[in-house]
Amino acid sequence: MERFDRMENIFGKPEEKKIITLDGERLYDNQDLYFLFHICKRTLQRYRTHGGLKSIKWQQKTYYKESDVKKFIEEQAEKKQRKFI
């Protein structure tokens, strides 16, 4: 969750980046998640196809619901905890 706080510091100013919402829920694009997870394009694609990260295509662009991103982070954290137990 600390990364979401960091992301708010980076993207929090509406005049710098337009915040897109769907049904009152914030949508993130690929670039947002590159910065959030510190990953490359291919890794994000792998998360979508094999890792269970849900996405939405709209006007030839990929978006991610904030709730889906949080759920993905929690699932990954649980997997890592189970791995060490």
mmCIF file as gemmi writes it, N, C-alpha and C atoms, coordinates in Angstrom:
data_model
loop_
_atom_site.group_PDB
_atom_site.id
_atom_site.type_symbol
_atom_site.label_atom_id
_atom_site.label_alt_id
_atom_site.label_comp_id
_atom_site.label_asym_id
_atom_site.label_entity_id
_atom_site.label_seq_id
_atom_site.pdbx_PDB_ins_code
_atom_site.Cartn_x
_atom_site.Cartn_y
_atom_site.Cartn_z
_atom_site.occupancy
_atom_site.B_iso_or_equiv
_atom_site.pdbx_formal_charge
_atom_site.auth_seq_id
_atom_site.auth_asym_id
_atom_site.pdbx_PDB_model_num
ATOM 1 N N . MET Axp A 1 ? 0.809 -1.197 0 1 0 ? 1 A 1
ATOM 2 C CA . MET Axp A 1 ? 0 0 0 1 0 ? 1 A 1
ATOM 3 C C . MET Axp A 1 ? 0.859 1.271 0 1 0 ? 1 A 1
ATOM 4 N N . GLU Axp A 2 ? 2.106 1.146 0.458 1 0 ? 2 A 1
ATOM 5 C CA . GLU Axp A 2 ? 2.996 2.302 0.438 1 0 ? 2 A 1
ATOM 6 C C . GLU Axp A 2 ? 3.22 2.794 -0.99 1 0 ? 2 A 1
ATOM 7 N N . ARG Axp A 3 ? 3.206 1.862 -1.926 1 0 ? 3 A 1
ATOM 8 C CA . ARG Axp A 3 ? 3.42 2.261 -3.317 1 0 ? 3 A 1
ATOM 9 C C . ARG Axp A 3 ? 2.26 3.093 -3.84 1 0 ? 3 A 1
ATOM 10 N N . PHE Axp A 4 ? 1.034 2.818 -3.357 1 0 ? 4 A 1
ATOM 11 C CA . PHE Axp A 4 ? -0.1 3.651 -3.75 1 0 ? 4 A 1
ATOM 12 C C . PHE Axp A 4 ? 0.083 5.069 -3.219 1 0 ? 4 A 1
ATOM 13 N N . ASP Axp A 5 ? 0.607 5.195 -1.993 1 0 ? 5 A 1
ATOM 14 C CA . ASP Axp A 5 ? 0.874 6.522 -1.443 1 0 ? 5 A 1
ATOM 15 C C . ASP Axp A 5 ? 1.912 7.248 -2.278 1 0 ? 5 A 1
ATOM 16 N N . ARG Axp A 6 ? 2.969 6.52 -2.661 1 0 ? 6 A 1
ATOM 17 C CA . ARG Axp A 6 ? 3.998 7.108 -3.506 1 0 ? 6 A 1
ATOM 18 C C . ARG Axp A 6 ? 3.418 7.53 -4.849 1 0 ? 6 A 1
ATOM 19 N N . MET Axp A 7 ? 2.528 6.703 -5.374 1 0 ? 7 A 1
ATOM 20 C CA . MET Axp A 7 ? 1.906 7.011 -6.661 1 0 ? 7 A 1
ATOM 21 C C . MET Axp A 7 ? 1.046 8.267 -6.551 1 0 ? 7 A 1
ATOM 22 N N . GLU Axp A 8 ? 0.357 8.435 -5.428 1 0 ? 8 A 1
ATOM 23 C CA . GLU Axp A 8 ? -0.429 9.649 -5.215 1 0 ? 8 A 1
ATOM 24 C C . GLU Axp A 8 ? 0.481 10.874 -5.229 1 0 ? 8 A 1
ATOM 25 N N . ASN Axp A 9 ? 1.686 10.758 -4.677 1 0 ? 9 A 1
ATOM 26 C CA . ASN Axp A 9 ? 2.614 11.875 -4.692 1 0 ? 9 A 1
ATOM 27 C C . ASN Axp A 9 ? 3.073 12.19 -6.111 1 0 ? 9 A 1
ATOM 28 N N . ILE Axp A 10 ? 3.229 11.155 -6.92 1 0 ? 10 A 1
ATOM 29 C CA . ILE Axp A 10 ? 3.683 11.361 -8.293 1 0 ? 10 A 1
ATOM 30 C C . ILE Axp A 10 ? 2.559 11.888 -9.176 1 0 ? 10 A 1
ATOM 31 N N . PHE Axp A 11 ? 1.373 11.261 -9.084 1 0 ? 11 A 1
ATOM 32 C CA . PHE Axp A 11 ? 0.278 11.577 -9.998 1 0 ? 11 A 1
ATOM 33 C C . PHE Axp A 11 ? -0.86 12.334 -9.338 1 0 ? 11 A 1
ATOM 34 N N . GLY Axp A 12 ? -0.664 12.79 -8.136 1 0 ? 12 A 1
ATOM 35 C CA . GLY Axp A 12 ? -1.75 13.378 -7.373 1 0 ? 12 A 1
ATOM 36 C C . GLY Axp A 12 ? -2.26 14.713 -7.893 1 0 ? 12 A 1
ATOM 37 N N . LYS Axp A 13 ? -1.487 15.425 -8.669 1 0 ? 13 A 1
ATOM 38 C CA . LYS Axp A 13 ? -1.89 16.745 -9.141 1 0 ? 13 A 1
ATOM 39 C C . LYS Axp A 13 ? -2.696 16.604 -10.43 1 0 ? 13 A 1
ATOM 40 N N . PRO Axp A 14 ? -3.988 16.915 -10.38 1 0 ? 14 A 1
ATOM 41 C CA . PRO Axp A 14 ? -4.847 16.738 -11.563 1 0 ? 14 A 1
ATOM 42 C C . PRO Axp A 14 ? -4.403 17.54 -12.774 1 0 ? 14 A 1
ATOM 43 N N . GLU Axp A 15 ? -3.741 18.683 -12.559 1 0 ? 15 A 1
ATOM 44 C CA . GLU Axp A 15 ? -3.342 19.493 -13.7 1 0 ? 15 A 1
ATOM 45 C C . GLU Axp A 15 ? -2.189 18.862 -14.472 1 0 ? 15 A 1
ATOM 46 N N . GLU Axp A 16 ? -1.441 17.953 -13.845 1 0 ? 16 A 1
ATOM 47 C CA . GLU Axp A 16 ? -0.337 17.296 -14.53 1 0 ? 16 A 1
ATOM 48 C C . GLU Axp A 16 ? -0.808 16.078 -15.319 1 0 ? 16 A 1
ATOM 49 N N . LYS Axp A 17 ? -1.718 15.306 -14.74 1 0 ? 17 A 1
ATOM 50 C CA . LYS Axp A 17 ? -2.224 14.115 -15.41 1 0 ? 17 A 1
ATOM 51 C C . LYS Axp A 17 ? -3.7 13.985 -15.111 1 0 ? 17 A 1
ATOM 52 N N . LYS Axp A 18 ? -4.474 13.805 -16.161 1 0 ? 18 A 1
ATOM 53 C CA . LYS Axp A 18 ? -5.909 13.678 -15.997 1 0 ? 18 A 1
ATOM 54 C C . LYS Axp A 18 ? -6.234 12.328 -15.356 1 0 ? 18 A 1
ATOM 55 N N . ILE Axp A 19 ? -7.038 12.35 -14.312 1 0 ? 19 A 1
ATOM 56 C CA . ILE Axp A 19 ? -7.451 11.125 -13.638 1 0 ? 19 A 1
ATOM 57 C C . ILE Axp A 19 ? -8.707 10.61 -14.315 1 0 ? 19 A 1
ATOM 58 N N . ILE Axp A 20 ? -8.651 9.356 -14.743 1 0 ? 20 A 1
ATOM 59 C CA . ILE Axp A 20 ? -9.775 8.728 -15.428 1 0 ? 20 A 1
ATOM 60 C C . ILE Axp A 20 ? -10.49 7.813 -14.446 1 0 ? 20 A 1
ATOM 61 N N . THR Axp A 21 ? -11.819 7.902 -14.43 1 0 ? 21 A 1
ATOM 62 C CA . THR Axp A 21 ? -12.597 7.051 -13.536 1 0 ? 21 A 1
ATOM 63 C C . THR Axp A 21 ? -13.66 6.299 -14.336 1 0 ? 21 A 1
ATOM 64 N N . LEU Axp A 22 ? -14.076 5.17 -13.773 1 0 ? 22 A 1
ATOM 65 C CA . LEU Axp A 22 ? -15.148 4.363 -14.339 1 0 ? 22 A 1
ATOM 66 C C . LEU Axp A 22 ? -16.039 3.951 -13.187 1 0 ? 22 A 1
ATOM 67 N N . ASP Axp A 23 ? -17.292 4.379 -13.216 1 0 ? 23 A 1
ATOM 68 C CA . ASP Axp A 23 ? -18.236 4.11 -12.126 1 0 ? 23 A 1
ATOM 69 C C . ASP Axp A 23 ? -17.679 4.576 -10.777 1 0 ? 23 A 1
ATOM 70 N N . GLY Axp A 24 ? -17.001 5.715 -10.783 1 0 ? 24 A 1
ATOM 71 C CA . GLY Axp A 24 ? -16.465 6.28 -9.556 1 0 ? 24 A 1
ATOM 72 C C . GLY Axp A 24 ? -15.164 5.645 -9.093 1 0 ? 24 A 1
ATOM 73 N N . GLU Axp A 25 ? -14.625 4.719 -9.851 1 0 ? 25 A 1
ATOM 74 C CA . GLU Axp A 25 ? -13.38 4.044 -9.478 1 0 ? 25 A 1
ATOM 75 C C . GLU Axp A 25 ? -12.26 4.495 -10.409 1 0 ? 25 A 1
ATOM 76 N N . ARG Axp A 26 ? -11.111 4.801 -9.824 1 0 ? 26 A 1
ATOM 77 C CA . ARG Axp A 26 ? -9.982 5.291 -10.598 1 0 ? 26 A 1
ATOM 78 C C . ARG Axp A 26 ? -9.425 4.196 -11.502 1 0 ? 26 A 1
ATOM 79 N N . LEU Axp A 27 ? -9.044 4.598 -12.714 1 0 ? 27 A 1
ATOM 80 C CA . LEU Axp A 27 ? -8.41 3.688 -13.659 1 0 ? 27 A 1
ATOM 81 C C . LEU Axp A 27 ? -6.951 4.094 -13.833 1 0 ? 27 A 1
ATOM 82 N N . TYR Axp A 28 ? -6.081 3.086 -13.875 1 0 ? 28 A 1
ATOM 83 C CA . TYR Axp A 28 ? -4.662 3.309 -14.121 1 0 ? 28 A 1
ATOM 84 C C . TYR Axp A 28 ? -4.332 2.802 -15.519 1 0 ? 28 A 1
ATOM 85 N N . ASP Axp A 29 ? -3.401 3.465 -16.18 1 0 ? 29 A 1
ATOM 86 C CA . ASP Axp A 29 ? -2.959 2.973 -17.484 1 0 ? 29 A 1
ATOM 87 C C . ASP Axp A 29 ? -1.631 2.231 -17.315 1 0 ? 29 A 1
ATOM 88 N N . ASN Axp A 30 ? -1.088 1.76 -18.419 1 0 ? 30 A 1
ATOM 89 C CA . ASN Axp A 30 ? 0.156 0.988 -18.353 1 0 ? 30 A 1
ATOM 90 C C . ASN Axp A 30 ? 1.286 1.777 -17.71 1 0 ? 30 A 1
ATOM 91 N N . GLN Axp A 31 ? 1.424 3.03 -18.085 1 0 ? 31 A 1
ATOM 92 C CA . GLN Axp A 31 ? 2.512 3.853 -17.561 1 0 ? 31 A 1
ATOM 93 C C . GLN Axp A 31 ? 2.412 3.993 -16.04 1 0 ? 31 A 1
ATOM 94 N N . ASP Axp A 32 ? 1.203 4.147 -15.529 1 0 ? 32 A 1
ATOM 95 C CA . ASP Axp A 32 ? 1.021 4.239 -14.087 1 0 ? 32 A 1
ATOM 96 C C . ASP Axp A 32 ? 1.564 2.991 -13.393 1 0 ? 32 A 1
ATOM 97 N N . LEU Axp A 33 ? 1.264 1.82 -13.959 1 0 ? 33 A 1
ATOM 98 C CA . LEU Axp A 33 ? 1.695 0.574 -13.336 1 0 ? 33 A 1
ATOM 99 C C . LEU Axp A 33 ? 3.185 0.317 -13.528 1 0 ? 33 A 1
ATOM 100 N N . TYR Axp A 34 ? 3.776 0.824 -14.61 1 0 ? 34 A 1
ATOM 101 C CA . TYR Axp A 34 ? 5.23 0.712 -14.756 1 0 ? 34 A 1
ATOM 102 C C . TYR Axp A 34 ? 5.908 1.404 -13.574 1 0 ? 34 A 1
ATOM 103 N N . PHE Axp A 35 ? 5.436 2.592 -13.244 1 0 ? 35 A 1
ATOM 104 C CA . PHE Axp A 35 ? 6.017 3.338 -12.136 1 0 ? 35 A 1
ATOM 105 C C . PHE Axp A 35 ? 5.672 2.719 -10.788 1 0 ? 35 A 1
ATOM 106 N N . LEU Axp A 36 ? 4.459 2.254 -10.654 1 0 ? 36 A 1
ATOM 107 C CA . LEU Axp A 36 ? 4.011 1.679 -9.387 1 0 ? 36 A 1
ATOM 108 C C . LEU Axp A 36 ? 4.792 0.416 -9.032 1 0 ? 36 A 1
ATOM 109 N N . PHE Axp A 37 ? 4.924 -0.484 -10 1 0 ? 37 A 1
ATOM 110 C CA . PHE Axp A 37 ? 5.579 -1.772 -9.739 1 0 ? 37 A 1
ATOM 111 C C . PHE Axp A 37 ? 7.066 -1.776 -10.074 1 0 ? 37 A 1
ATOM 112 N N . HIS Axp A 38 ? 7.564 -0.728 -10.727 1 0 ? 38 A 1
ATOM 113 C CA . HIS Axp A 38 ? 8.953 -0.67 -11.183 1 0 ? 38 A 1
ATOM 114 C C . HIS Axp A 38 ? 9.253 -1.857 -12.103 1 0 ? 38 A 1
ATOM 115 N N . ILE Axp A 39 ? 8.452 -1.978 -13.154 1 0 ? 39 A 1
ATOM 116 C CA . ILE Axp A 39 ? 8.58 -3.09 -14.092 1 0 ? 39 A 1
ATOM 117 C C . ILE Axp A 39 ? 8.594 -2.573 -15.525 1 0 ? 39 A 1
ATOM 118 N N . CYS Axp A 40 ? 8.909 -3.472 -16.456 1 0 ? 40 A 1
ATOM 119 C CA . CYS Axp A 40 ? 8.916 -3.109 -17.878 1 0 ? 40 A 1
ATOM 120 C C . CYS Axp A 40 ? 7.598 -3.534 -18.533 1 0 ? 40 A 1
ATOM 121 N N . LYS Axp A 41 ? 7.449 -3.178 -19.796 1 0 ? 41 A 1
ATOM 122 C CA . LYS Axp A 41 ? 6.219 -3.468 -20.542 1 0 ? 41 A 1
ATOM 123 C C . LYS Axp A 41 ? 5.937 -4.965 -20.596 1 0 ? 41 A 1
ATOM 124 N N . ARG Axp A 42 ? 6.962 -5.749 -20.864 1 0 ? 42 A 1
ATOM 125 C CA . ARG Axp A 42 ? 6.785 -7.195 -21.015 1 0 ? 42 A 1
ATOM 126 C C . ARG Axp A 42 ? 6.319 -7.845 -19.711 1 0 ? 42 A 1
ATOM 127 N N . THR Axp A 43 ? 6.856 -7.395 -18.594 1 0 ? 43 A 1
ATOM 128 C CA . THR Axp A 43 ? 6.446 -7.946 -17.301 1 0 ? 43 A 1
ATOM 129 C C . THR Axp A 43 ? 4.986 -7.639 -17.031 1 0 ? 43 A 1
ATOM 130 N N . LEU Axp A 44 ? 4.564 -6.432 -17.338 1 0 ? 44 A 1
ATOM 131 C CA . LEU Axp A 44 ? 3.162 -6.077 -17.146 1 0 ? 44 A 1
ATOM 132 C C . LEU Axp A 44 ? 2.261 -6.923 -18.046 1 0 ? 44 A 1
ATOM 133 N N . GLN Axp A 45 ? 2.696 -7.15 -19.256 1 0 ? 45 A 1
ATOM 134 C CA . GLN Axp A 45 ? 1.933 -8.01 -20.158 1 0 ? 45 A 1
ATOM 135 C C . GLN Axp A 45 ? 1.833 -9.426 -19.582 1 0 ? 45 A 1
ATOM 136 N N . ARG Axp A 46 ? 2.906 -9.91 -19.009 1 0 ? 46 A 1
ATOM 137 C CA . ARG Axp A 46 ? 2.918 -11.237 -18.399 1 0 ? 46 A 1
ATOM 138 C C . ARG Axp A 46 ? 1.954 -11.294 -17.215 1 0 ? 46 A 1
ATOM 139 N N . TYR Axp A 47 ? 1.905 -10.23 -16.417 1 0 ? 47 A 1
ATOM 140 C CA . TYR Axp A 47 ? 0.952 -10.171 -15.298 1 0 ? 47 A 1
ATOM 141 C C . TYR Axp A 47 ? -0.483 -10.262 -15.807 1 0 ? 47 A 1
ATOM 142 N N . ARG Axp A 48 ? -0.756 -9.607 -16.935 1 0 ? 48 A 1
ATOM 143 C CA . ARG Axp A 48 ? -2.112 -9.647 -17.5 1 0 ? 48 A 1
ATOM 144 C C . ARG Axp A 48 ? -2.468 -11.035 -18.012 1 0 ? 48 A 1
ATOM 145 N N . THR Axp A 49 ? -1.541 -11.654 -18.736 1 0 ? 49 A 1
ATOM 146 C CA . THR Axp A 49 ? -1.873 -12.92 -19.387 1 0 ? 49 A 1
ATOM 147 C C . THR Axp A 49 ? -1.767 -14.127 -18.468 1 0 ? 49 A 1
ATOM 148 N N . HIS Axp A 50 ? -0.819 -14.121 -17.541 1 0 ? 50 A 1
ATOM 149 C CA . HIS Axp A 50 ? -0.598 -15.298 -16.705 1 0 ? 50 A 1
ATOM 150 C C . HIS Axp A 50 ? -0.746 -15.04 -15.209 1 0 ? 50 A 1
ATOM 151 N N . GLY Axp A 51 ? -0.648 -13.807 -14.795 1 0 ? 51 A 1
ATOM 152 C CA . GLY Axp A 51 ? -0.604 -13.509 -13.367 1 0 ? 51 A 1
ATOM 153 C C . GLY Axp A 51 ? -1.921 -13.132 -12.737 1 0 ? 51 A 1
ATOM 154 N N . GLY Axp A 52 ? -2.964 -12.982 -13.527 1 0 ? 52 A 1
ATOM 155 C CA . GLY Axp A 52 ? -4.271 -12.689 -12.963 1 0 ? 52 A 1
ATOM 156 C C . GLY Axp A 52 ? -4.597 -11.214 -12.782 1 0 ? 52 A 1
ATOM 157 N N . LEU Axp A 53 ? -3.822 -10.331 -13.391 1 0 ? 53 A 1
ATOM 158 C CA . LEU Axp A 53 ? -4.125 -8.904 -13.318 1 0 ? 53 A 1
ATOM 159 C C . LEU Axp A 53 ? -5.176 -8.579 -14.378 1 0 ? 53 A 1
ATOM 160 N N . LYS Axp A 54 ? -6.356 -8.189 -13.923 1 0 ? 54 A 1
ATOM 161 C CA . LYS Axp A 54 ? -7.456 -7.888 -14.845 1 0 ? 54 A 1
ATOM 162 C C . LYS Axp A 54 ? -7.253 -6.52 -15.477 1 0 ? 54 A 1
ATOM 163 N N . SER Axp A 55 ? -7.651 -6.424 -16.748 1 0 ? 55 A 1
ATOM 164 C CA . SER Axp A 55 ? -7.516 -5.154 -17.458 1 0 ? 55 A 1
ATOM 165 C C . SER Axp A 55 ? -8.758 -4.893 -18.291 1 0 ? 55 A 1
ATOM 166 N N . ILE Axp A 56 ? -8.876 -3.643 -18.734 1 0 ? 56 A 1
ATOM 167 C CA . ILE Axp A 56 ? -9.989 -3.196 -19.565 1 0 ? 56 A 1
ATOM 168 C C . ILE Axp A 56 ? -9.392 -2.515 -20.787 1 0 ? 56 A 1
ATOM 169 N N . LYS Axp A 57 ? -9.868 -2.853 -21.966 1 0 ? 57 A 1
ATOM 170 C CA . LYS Axp A 57 ? -9.448 -2.171 -23.195 1 0 ? 57 A 1
ATOM 171 C C . LYS Axp A 57 ? -10.496 -1.119 -23.535 1 0 ? 57 A 1
ATOM 172 N N . TRP Axp A 58 ? -10.033 0.109 -23.768 1 0 ? 58 A 1
ATOM 173 C CA . TRP Axp A 58 ? -10.928 1.186 -24.148 1 0 ? 58 A 1
ATOM 174 C C . TRP Axp A 58 ? -10.181 2.107 -25.096 1 0 ? 58 A 1
ATOM 175 N N . GLN Axp A 59 ? -10.725 2.292 -26.282 1 0 ? 59 A 1
ATOM 176 C CA . GLN Axp A 59 ? -10.129 3.123 -27.324 1 0 ? 59 A 1
ATOM 177 C C . GLN Axp A 59 ? -8.672 2.74 -27.571 1 0 ? 59 A 1
ATOM 178 N N . GLN Axp A 60 ? -8.43 1.461 -27.751 1 0 ? 60 A 1
ATOM 179 C CA . GLN Axp A 60 ? -7.119 0.903 -28.058 1 0 ? 60 A 1
ATOM 180 C C . GLN Axp A 60 ? -6.083 1.159 -26.965 1 0 ? 60 A 1
ATOM 181 N N . LYS Axp A 61 ? -6.534 1.346 -25.741 1 0 ? 61 A 1
ATOM 182 C CA . LYS Axp A 61 ? -5.63 1.564 -24.623 1 0 ? 61 A 1
ATOM 183 C C . LYS Axp A 61 ? -6.042 0.644 -23.483 1 0 ? 61 A 1
ATOM 184 N N . THR Axp A 62 ? -5.079 0.182 -22.713 1 0 ? 62 A 1
ATOM 185 C CA . THR Axp A 62 ? -5.347 -0.733 -21.618 1 0 ? 62 A 1
ATOM 186 C C . THR Axp A 62 ? -5.4 0.029 -20.304 1 0 ? 62 A 1
ATOM 187 N N . TYR Axp A 63 ? -6.445 -0.246 -19.527 1 0 ? 63 A 1
ATOM 188 C CA . TYR Axp A 63 ? -6.619 0.373 -18.219 1 0 ? 63 A 1
ATOM 189 C C . TYR Axp A 63 ? -6.838 -0.709 -17.178 1 0 ? 63 A 1
ATOM 190 N N . TYR Axp A 64 ? -6.585 -0.339 -15.922 1 0 ? 64 A 1
ATOM 191 C CA . TYR Axp A 64 ? -6.723 -1.26 -14.802 1 0 ? 64 A 1
ATOM 192 C C . TYR Axp A 64 ? -7.519 -0.573 -13.701 1 0 ? 64 A 1
ATOM 193 N N . LYS Axp A 65 ? -8.561 -1.226 -13.203 1 0 ? 65 A 1
ATOM 194 C CA . LYS Axp A 65 ? -9.324 -0.675 -12.094 1 0 ? 65 A 1
ATOM 195 C C . LYS Axp A 65 ? -8.475 -0.694 -10.835 1 0 ? 65 A 1
ATOM 196 N N . GLU Axp A 66 ? -8.636 0.332 -10.019 1 0 ? 66 A 1
ATOM 197 C CA . GLU Axp A 66 ? -7.86 0.423 -8.784 1 0 ? 66 A 1
ATOM 198 C C . GLU Axp A 66 ? -8.109 -0.792 -7.89 1 0 ? 66 A 1
ATOM 199 N N . SER Axp A 67 ? -9.364 -1.252 -7.824 1 0 ? 67 A 1
ATOM 200 C CA . SER Axp A 67 ? -9.671 -2.41 -6.979 1 0 ? 67 A 1
ATOM 201 C C . SER Axp A 67 ? -8.986 -3.674 -7.492 1 0 ? 67 A 1
ATOM 202 N N . ASP Axp A 68 ? -8.884 -3.819 -8.812 1 0 ? 68 A 1
ATOM 203 C CA . ASP Axp A 68 ? -8.203 -4.984 -9.38 1 0 ? 68 A 1
ATOM 204 C C . ASP Axp A 68 ? -6.702 -4.937 -9.104 1 0 ? 68 A 1
ATOM 205 N N . VAL Axp A 69 ? -6.129 -3.741 -9.153 1 0 ? 69 A 1
ATOM 206 C CA . VAL Axp A 69 ? -4.701 -3.595 -8.864 1 0 ? 69 A 1
ATOM 207 C C . VAL Axp A 69 ? -4.432 -3.931 -7.395 1 0 ? 69 A 1
ATOM 208 N N . LYS Axp A 70 ? -5.26 -3.417 -6.5 1 0 ? 70 A 1
ATOM 209 C CA . LYS Axp A 70 ? -5.087 -3.72 -5.08 1 0 ? 70 A 1
ATOM 210 C C . LYS Axp A 70 ? -5.238 -5.206 -4.812 1 0 ? 70 A 1
ATOM 211 N N . LYS Axp A 71 ? -6.213 -5.829 -5.453 1 0 ? 71 A 1
ATOM 212 C CA . LYS Axp A 71 ? -6.435 -7.271 -5.285 1 0 ? 71 A 1
ATOM 213 C C . LYS Axp A 71 ? -5.218 -8.051 -5.785 1 0 ? 71 A 1
ATOM 214 N N . PHE Axp A 72 ? -4.66 -7.639 -6.917 1 0 ? 72 A 1
ATOM 215 C CA . PHE Axp A 72 ? -3.479 -8.296 -7.469 1 0 ? 72 A 1
ATOM 216 C C . PHE Axp A 72 ? -2.301 -8.184 -6.499 1 0 ? 72 A 1
ATOM 217 N N . ILE Axp A 73 ? -2.103 -7.015 -5.926 1 0 ? 73 A 1
ATOM 218 C CA . ILE Axp A 73 ? -1.007 -6.81 -4.978 1 0 ? 73 A 1
ATOM 219 C C . ILE Axp A 73 ? -1.193 -7.708 -3.752 1 0 ? 73 A 1
ATOM 220 N N . GLU Axp A 74 ? -2.409 -7.759 -3.237 1 0 ? 74 A 1
ATOM 221 C CA . GLU Axp A 74 ? -2.677 -8.594 -2.07 1 0 ? 74 A 1
ATOM 222 C C . GLU Axp A 74 ? -2.449 -10.065 -2.375 1 0 ? 74 A 1
ATOM 223 N N . GLU Axp A 75 ? -2.881 -10.525 -3.549 1 0 ? 75 A 1
ATOM 224 C CA . GLU Axp A 75 ? -2.671 -11.927 -3.936 1 0 ? 75 A 1
ATOM 225 C C . GLU Axp A 75 ? -1.192 -12.253 -4.051 1 0 ? 75 A 1
ATOM 226 N N . GLN Axp A 76 ? -0.425 -11.345 -4.623 1 0 ? 76 A 1
ATOM 227 C CA . GLN Axp A 76 ? 1.014 -11.575 -4.756 1 0 ? 76 A 1
ATOM 228 C C . GLN Axp A 76 ? 1.689 -11.608 -3.387 1 0 ? 76 A 1
ATOM 229 N N . ALA Axp A 77 ? 1.246 -10.746 -2.484 1 0 ? 77 A 1
ATOM 230 C CA . ALA Axp A 77 ? 1.808 -10.734 -1.131 1 0 ? 77 A 1
ATOM 231 C C . ALA Axp A 77 ? 1.497 -12.041 -0.406 1 0 ? 77 A 1
ATOM 232 N N . GLU Axp A 78 ? 0.281 -12.545 -0.569 1 0 ? 78 A 1
ATOM 233 C CA . GLU Axp A 78 ? -0.094 -13.822 0.041 1 0 ? 78 A 1
ATOM 234 C C . GLU Axp A 78 ? 0.742 -14.966 -0.502 1 0 ? 78 A 1
ATOM 235 N N . LYS Axp A 79 ? 0.968 -14.982 -1.793 1 0 ? 79 A 1
ATOM 236 C CA . LYS Axp A 79 ? 1.8 -16.028 -2.413 1 0 ? 79 A 1
ATOM 237 C C . LYS Axp A 79 ? 3.204 -16.02 -1.829 1 0 ? 79 A 1
ATOM 238 N N . LYS Axp A 80 ? 3.762 -14.833 -1.657 1 0 ? 80 A 1
ATOM 239 C CA . LYS Axp A 80 ? 5.116 -14.73 -1.107 1 0 ? 80 A 1
ATOM 240 C C . LYS Axp A 80 ? 5.147 -15.157 0.346 1 0 ? 80 A 1
ATOM 241 N N . GLN Axp A 81 ? 4.104 -14.83 1.114 1 0 ? 81 A 1
ATOM 242 C CA . GLN Axp A 81 ? 4.052 -15.249 2.513 1 0 ? 81 A 1
ATOM 243 C C . GLN Axp A 81 ? 3.958 -16.76 2.615 1 0 ? 81 A 1
ATOM 244 N N . ARG Axp A 82 ? 3.124 -17.381 1.789 1 0 ? 82 A 1
ATOM 245 C CA . ARG Axp A 82 ? 2.988 -18.842 1.8 1 0 ? 82 A 1
ATOM 246 C C . ARG Axp A 82 ? 4.293 -19.514 1.404 1 0 ? 82 A 1
ATOM 247 N N . LYS Axp A 83 ? 5.032 -18.875 0.541 1 0 ? 83 A 1
ATOM 248 C CA . LYS Axp A 83 ? 6.304 -19.436 0.069 1 0 ? 83 A 1
ATOM 249 C C . LYS Axp A 83 ? 7.328 -19.523 1.206 1 0 ? 83 A 1
ATOM 250 N N . PHE Axp A 84 ? 7.277 -18.561 2.128 1 0 ? 84 A 1
ATOM 251 C CA . PHE Axp A 84 ? 8.251 -18.514 3.216 1 0 ? 84 A 1
ATOM 252 C C . PHE Axp A 84 ? 7.803 -19.288 4.443 1 0 ? 84 A 1
ATOM 253 N N . ILE Axp A 85 ? 6.562 -19.702 4.477 1 0 ? 85 A 1
ATOM 254 C CA . ILE Axp A 85 ? 6.073 -20.443 5.663 1 0 ? 85 A 1
ATOM 255 C C . ILE Axp A 85 ? 6.351 -21.915 5.522 1 0 ? 85 A 1
